Amino acid sequence: MTTSASSPAVQLADLELGFIGAGRLAQALALALQQAGVPVARVGSRSPAGAGAMAAMLPSCVACDPQAVADQCDLVFITTPDAAISGVAGTVAWHAGQGVVHCSGATPVAVLQPAADAGAWIGGFHPMQAFGPDPQAAVRSLPGCTVAIEAAEPALGAWLQALAQRLGCAGLTLPPGARARYHASGGYASQHVHVLLAEAVRLWQSWGATEQQALDALLPLLRGTLASVARSGVAGGMPGPVSRGDAGTVRLHRQALQAVDPAMRDLYDRLCVRGVALAQAAGRLDESQVRELGRMLQEPPASDA
């Protein structure tokens, strides 16, 4: 076991890596590290069966209890559910010079303070990626994604940056206190997209179409939108009537949505207000268009029913 590193990136292959927690993220990350030439030595979990199943996926990996992971490993990833991280940090005995890192996007690194009090280096390592039930699919999706890294100890930060590089990911150094904002941003780009698509599907269903018919039409539109954002940026790639200052079409939308569900129309209004500000900041709307859209969005909507 190596417990010091004057040149952490060079010694990366010599690190004893361990996981506490054997869920989807742990399985995908451990498999990806294994394939990148950084083997995982030990895995522990509150479920011995879960630890055993994960260890069986990894050559030379030993299933054990969480304390054995901490005793034997230089770098430990805590990959339990977020609510359990502080419990693991507080009940396991850590030692000086090892890295103890959680993989939560929003949880403050400070929940690992019991490990720091024992002399361990604490940090965060969060891949901004969705982890589904198929770990191999998750492994394939990792290259190119961003990993948010937080570590006050330079040696630990160097280890984590080197691991991100081995995975083919971009290592983002996250300042203390930014984790919740960083993680919420991922919700806008992932979770909230599902909500918006659900609203769109409801509109299709209002005239008798199926969800599949709606998705067949809307997903190519979404892919084209993403491609436009990649080419032109968020504001420059924004399509639609708000970005053109087309208040007449927005008014028709509001009327139609009010007839289906006033709450849906209210959500649309709120999004349009943000869209007007975005288009204006990009120089795509003049002052008269901004005023006209603003007045119209404040009007009580008439129903087209």
C-alpha positions in Angstrom: 0.0 0.0 0.0 1.4 3.4 -1.0 0.5 6.3 1.4 2.5 9.1 0.0 3.1 10.5 -3.5 5.5 13.2 -4.5 4.5 12.6 -8.1 0.9 11.3 -7.9 0.3 11.0 -11.6 3.3 8.8 -12.1 2.4 6.5 -9.1 -1.3 6.2 -10.2 -0.9 2.6 -11.2 0.6 1.7 -7.8 -2.4 3.0 -5.8 -4.7 0.6 -4.0 -8.2 1.7 -5.0 -11.3 0.7 -3.1 -15.0 1.4 -3.2 -17.5 1.6 -0.3 -20.9 1.2 -2.0 -21.7 -1.2 -4.9 -24.5 0.5 -6.8 -24.7 1.6 -10.4 -22.2 4.4 -10.3 -19.7 2.3 -8.4 -20.0 -0.6 -10.9 -19.6 1.7 -14.0 -16.7 3.7 -12.5 -14.9 0.6 -11.3 -15.3 -1.1 -14.7 -14.1 2.0 -16.5 -11.1 2.3 -14.3 -10.3 -1.4 -14.8 -10.5 -1.0 -18.5 -8.2 2.1 -18.3 -5.5 0.1 -16.5 -6.3 1.2 -13.0 -7.6 -1.9 -11.2 -9.9 -1.8 -8.1 -8.5 -3.8 -5.3 -11.4 -4.0 -2.8 -15.1 -3.2 -2.6 -17.3 -3.1 0.5 -21.0 -2.5 1.0 -23.6 -2.8 3.7 -24.9 -5.6 1.5 -22.3 -8.4 1.3 -24.1 -9.8 -1.7 -23.9 -6.5 -3.5 -20.1 -6.2 -2.8 -19.6 -9.8 -4.0 -21.5 -9.2 -7.2 -19.5 -6.1 -8.0 -16.2 -7.8 -7.1 -17.0 -10.6 -9.4 -17.1 -8.1 -12.3 -13.5 -7.0 -11.6 -10.4 -9.3 -11.9 -8.5 -9.6 -8.6 -11.0 -7.5 -6.7 -11.9 -8.6 -3.2 -15.3 -8.2 -1.5 -15.0 -7.2 2.1 -16.5 -5.0 4.8 -16.1 -1.2 4.6 -13.5 -1.1 7.3 -11.3 -3.5 5.4 -11.5 -1.2 2.4 -10.4 1.7 4.5 -7.6 -0.3 6.1 -6.1 -1.6 2.9 -6.6 1.1 0.3 -4.8 4.4 -0.5 -7.8 5.9 -2.3 -11.4 5.1 -1.3 -14.4 6.1 -3.3 -17.6 6.4 -1.2 -20.3 5.6 -3.7 -23.3 5.0 -1.4 -26.5 6.9 -1.7 -26.0 10.5 -0.7 -27.8 10.2 2.6 -25.4 7.5 3.7 -22.1 9.2 3.0 -21.8 11.0 6.3 -22.6 7.8 8.1 -19.8 6.0 6.3 -17.4 8.8 7.0 -18.2 8.8 10.7 -18.2 5.1 11.4 -15.2 3.9 9.5 -11.7 4.4 11.0 -9.5 6.2 8.5 -5.8 6.8 8.5 -3.4 9.6 7.6 -2.2 10.0 4.0 -5.1 8.2 2.3 -7.6 9.8 0.0 -11.3 9.5 0.9 -13.6 10.8 -1.9 -17.3 10.8 -2.4 -18.9 10.7 -5.8 -22.0 12.8 -5.0 -22.7 15.8 -7.2 -24.4 18.0 -4.6 -23.2 16.8 -1.2 -20.6 19.0 0.4 -17.1 17.5 0.8 -17.3 18.7 4.4 -19.4 15.6 5.3 -16.1 13.7 5.1 -14.7 15.8 7.9 -14.3 12.7 10.3 -11.9 11.3 7.7 -10.0 14.6 7.6 -9.8 14.6 11.4 -8.0 11.3 11.2 -5.5 12.7 8.8 -7.0 11.5 5.5 -7.3 13.8 2.4 -10.9 14.4 1.5 -12.5 15.3 -1.8 -15.2 14.9 -4.4 -15.1 13.1 -7.8 -18.4 13.4 -9.6 -18.9 12.4 -13.3 -21.6 14.5 -14.9 -23.3 11.6 -16.5 -26.4 9.5 -16.0 -25.8 5.9 -14.7 -28.5 3.4 -15.8 -28.9 -0.2 -14.9 -26.4 -1.4 -17.6 -22.9 -0.7 -16.3 -21.3 -1.5 -19.6 -23.5 1.1 -21.3 -22.5 3.6 -18.6 -18.8 2.8 -19.2 -19.2 3.6 -22.9 -20.8 6.9 -22.1 -18.1 8.1 -19.8 -15.4 9.2 -22.3 -15.8 12.9 -23.1 -17.9 13.7 -20.0 -16.8 16.2 -17.3 -15.8 15.1 -13.8 -16.1 17.6 -11.1 -13.1 17.4 -8.8 -12.7 19.0 -5.4 -9.7 18.4 -3.2 -7.8 20.8 -0.9 -4.7 18.5 -0.8 -2.7 19.0 -4.0 -1.6 15.3 -4.1 -5.2 14.1 -3.9 -6.2 16.6 -6.6 -3.4 15.3 -8.8 -4.5 11.7 -8.3 -8.1 12.6 -9.2 -7.2 14.6 -12.2 -5.0 11.8 -13.4 -7.9 9.3 -13.0 -10.2 11.6 -14.9 -7.6 11.8 -17.7 -7.3 8.0 -17.8 -11.1 7.7 -18.2 -11.0 10.0 -21.2 -12.9 12.7 -19.2 -12.3 16.4 -18.6 -11.4 17.1 -15.0 -13.1 20.2 -13.7 -11.7 21.7 -10.6 -14.7 22.8 -8.5 -14.2 25.5 -5.8 -15.6 24.8 -2.3 -19.2 25.7 -1.9 -20.2 25.3 -5.6 -21.3 21.7 -5.6 -25.0 22.3 -5.3 -25.0 24.9 -8.0 -22.9 22.7 -10.3 -25.3 19.7 -9.7 -28.4 21.8 -10.2 -27.1 22.8 -13.6 -27.0 19.1 -14.6 -30.7 18.9 -13.7 -31.5 21.6 -16.2 -29.6 19.7 -18.9 -31.0 16.3 -18.0 -33.8 15.9 -15.5 -35.8 19.0 -16.5 -35.6 18.0 -20.2 -37.7 15.0 -19.3 -40.3 17.3 -17.7 -40.4 19.6 -20.7 -40.8 16.6 -23.0 -43.6 15.3 -20.8 -45.4 18.6 -21.3 -44.9 18.4 -25.0 -46.2 14.8 -25.1 -49.3 15.8 -23.1 -50.1 18.3 -25.9 -49.9 15.6 -28.5 -52.1 13.3 -26.4 -54.7 16.1 -26.2 -55.7 15.4 -29.8 -55.4 11.6 -29.5 -51.7 11.0 -30.5 -49.6 8.5 -28.6 -46.4 9.2 -26.7 -44.4 7.3 -29.3 -45.8 9.4 -32.1 -44.9 12.5 -30.1 -41.4 11.3 -29.5 -40.9 10.3 -33.1 -41.6 13.9 -34.0 -39.9 15.7 -31.1 -36.7 13.8 -30.7 -35.3 14.7 -34.1 -36.2 18.3 -33.3 -34.3 18.0 -30.0 -31.3 16.5 -31.6 -31.2 19.4 -34.1 -31.5 21.9 -31.3 -28.6 20.3 -29.5 -26.5 20.4 -32.7 -27.3 24.1 -33.1 -26.3 24.8 -29.5 -23.0 23.0 -30.1 -22.3 25.1 -33.2 -23.6 28.5 -32.2 -23.8 28.6 -28.4 -26.9 28.7 -26.1 -28.3 32.1 -27.2 -27.0 32.0 -30.8 -28.5 28.5 -31.4 -31.9 29.3 -29.9 -34.8 28.7 -32.3 -38.5 29.5 -32.0 -40.8 32.5 -32.0 -39.4 34.2 -28.8 -35.9 34.4 -30.4 -37.5 36.0 -33.5 -39.7 38.4 -31.6 -42.8 36.8 -33.0 -45.3 37.9 -30.4 -48.3 36.8 -32.5 -47.2 33.2 -32.4 -46.4 33.3 -28.7 -50.0 34.7 -28.1 -51.5 31.8 -30.0 -49.4 29.3 -28.0 -50.6 30.9 -24.8 -54.2 30.6 -25.8 -53.9 27.0 -26.8 -52.0 26.0 -23.6 -54.5 27.9 -21.4 -57.3 25.7 -22.9 -55.4 22.5 -22.1 -54.1 23.4 -18.6 -53.5 26.9 -17.1 -50.5 25.5 -15.2 -48.9 24.5 -18.4 -49.5 27.9 -19.8 -47.9 29.5 -16.7 -44.8 27.3 -17.1 -44.6 28.4 -20.8 -44.9 32.0 -19.7 -42.1 31.7 -17.3 -39.8 30.0 -19.8 -40.7 32.7 -22.4 -39.7 35.5 -20.0 -36.3 33.8 -19.6 -36.1 33.3 -23.3 -36.7 37.0 -24.0 -33.9 37.9 -21.7 -31.6 35.4 -23.4 -32.4 36.5 -26.9 -32.1 40.2 -25.9 -28.6 39.6 -24.4 -27.5 37.9 -27.6 -28.7 41.0 -29.6 -31.4 39.0 -31.4 -34.3 41.3 -30.3 -34.6 45.0 -30.4 -36.2 47.1 -27.7 -39.6 47.3 -29.4 -39.8 43.5 -29.7 -38.8 43.1 -26.1 -41.5 45.5 -24.9 -44.2 43.8 -27.1 -43.3 40.3 -25.8 -43.2 41.6 -22.3 -46.6 43.2 -22.5 -48.2 40.2 -24.1 -46.8 37.7 -21.6 -48.3 39.8 -18.8 -51.8 39.8 -20.4 -54.4 37.4 -19.0 -54.5 34.7 -21.8 -57.7 34.2 -23.6 -58.7 30.5 -24.2 -59.1 29.3 -27.7 -61.7 26.8 -26.5 
